[in-house]
């Protein structure tokens, strides 16, 4: 699953697919959804309280999604920095080995 989240286009597609599936809920806050399952006691109640509960739930999940995307961006930045340092380390190793080869050629 973590590999899936590391691919931004795939993650965006998955999120939009989930949102498209949410049309089975019916109108948020208007009682139980169309999917055959109960929407929870708040949604079943309907009315203003049900709408408020549904709005809070949507806000919560949008915030969670935002936090996950920010964590993913941070992870990518850290990975890039790690790889840059690794490239520098390996370049030093390459230069060291080239120096040894030059010394061997010079000694011949």
Number of C-alpha atoms within 10 A of each C-alpha: 5 7 8 11 15 15 11 13 11 13 15 13 11 14 13 12 11 11 11 10 10 15 13 12 19 14 16 20 23 20 21 21 20 14 12 9 9 13 22 12 12 18 24 15 16 20 13 12 14 21 19 16 17 20 13 12 12 13 12 12 11 12 12 12 13 12 12 13 17 12 12 17 14 12 13 13 12 12 12 12 12 11 12 12 12 12 12 11 11 12 12 12 12 12 11 12 12 12 12 12 12 11 11 10 9 8 7 5
